[in-house]
Amino acid sequence: MKLFTERTVVKRELSDVRCNACGTEVSKDAAGYMHDYVSLHKDWGYHSPFDGESHAIDVCVDCYRSWIGRFVIPPDEHVCA
């Protein structure tokens, strides 16, 4: 004999992304997929100004473009195949 129990499962799903720099919501296309954005995560080590902290940020394309425009050495660019 098979016995069954019912379980309620809570699942975390990404509902929206907001840019840490400007606060705007990253838009979605007609199918519900989010447009591109940059997501960074950094665990800071000893002797840094953020010793032992963990930071996560999301940056929209417009803010990313503005940010890298101020870099002395620009990021390497490669065409994705």
Legacy VTK file of the C-alpha trace (Angstrom):
# vtk DataFile Version 3.0
C-alpha trace
ASCII
DATASET POLYDATA
POINTS 81 float
0.000 0.000 0.000
1.245 3.445 -0.880
0.671 6.269 1.547
0.972 9.876 0.450
1.348 13.123 2.320
0.675 16.567 0.941
3.382 19.200 1.168
3.377 22.860 0.414
6.568 24.007 -1.236
7.635 27.634 -1.173
9.729 28.507 -4.184
11.707 31.710 -4.578
11.413 33.195 -8.050
12.995 36.352 -9.401
10.180 38.852 -9.837
12.072 42.027 -10.722
15.511 43.619 -10.709
16.222 47.218 -9.765
19.428 49.030 -10.662
21.453 49.871 -7.558
22.790 53.027 -9.250
19.623 54.725 -10.558
16.842 52.675 -8.937
14.944 51.935 -12.139
13.431 48.541 -12.759
15.138 46.417 -15.422
12.494 46.007 -18.108
11.170 42.746 -19.507
10.419 41.788 -23.091
7.031 40.562 -24.334
7.835 36.991 -23.234
8.711 38.119 -19.696
12.488 37.760 -19.999
14.550 40.483 -18.348
16.672 42.697 -20.537
20.411 42.597 -19.917
21.944 44.012 -16.765
25.207 43.494 -14.865
25.149 41.528 -11.622
28.233 41.683 -9.394
29.027 39.870 -6.160
32.128 40.446 -4.041
33.231 38.844 -0.773
35.716 41.329 0.661
38.882 40.012 2.278
41.102 41.073 5.126
42.716 44.520 5.076
40.161 45.926 2.647
37.915 48.862 3.547
35.011 46.360 3.677
36.775 43.643 5.676
34.528 40.559 6.014
31.556 42.089 4.159
29.779 40.640 1.147
28.344 43.023 -1.462
25.942 42.289 -4.337
24.805 44.865 -6.879
22.782 44.927 -10.084
23.388 47.683 -12.643
21.216 48.508 -15.675
22.743 48.876 -19.141
22.536 52.691 -19.121
24.331 52.997 -15.768
26.893 50.394 -16.839
27.615 52.366 -20.010
28.060 55.549 -17.963
30.234 53.755 -15.400
32.661 52.193 -17.888
32.854 55.513 -19.735
34.771 56.841 -16.712
37.302 53.969 -16.667
40.911 54.917 -17.450
41.403 51.408 -18.883
38.242 50.267 -20.679
36.961 46.698 -20.310
38.089 44.109 -22.837
35.407 43.630 -25.475
34.811 40.351 -27.272
32.042 39.385 -29.696
29.964 36.484 -28.361
29.603 33.638 -30.802
LINES 1 82
81 0 1 2 3 4 5 6 7 8 9 10 11 12 13 14 15 16 17 18 19 20 21 22 23 24 25 26 27 28 29 30 31 32 33 34 35 36 37 38 39 40 41 42 43 44 45 46 47 48 49 50 51 52 53 54 55 56 57 58 59 60 61 62 63 64 65 66 67 68 69 70 71 72 73 74 75 76 77 78 79 80
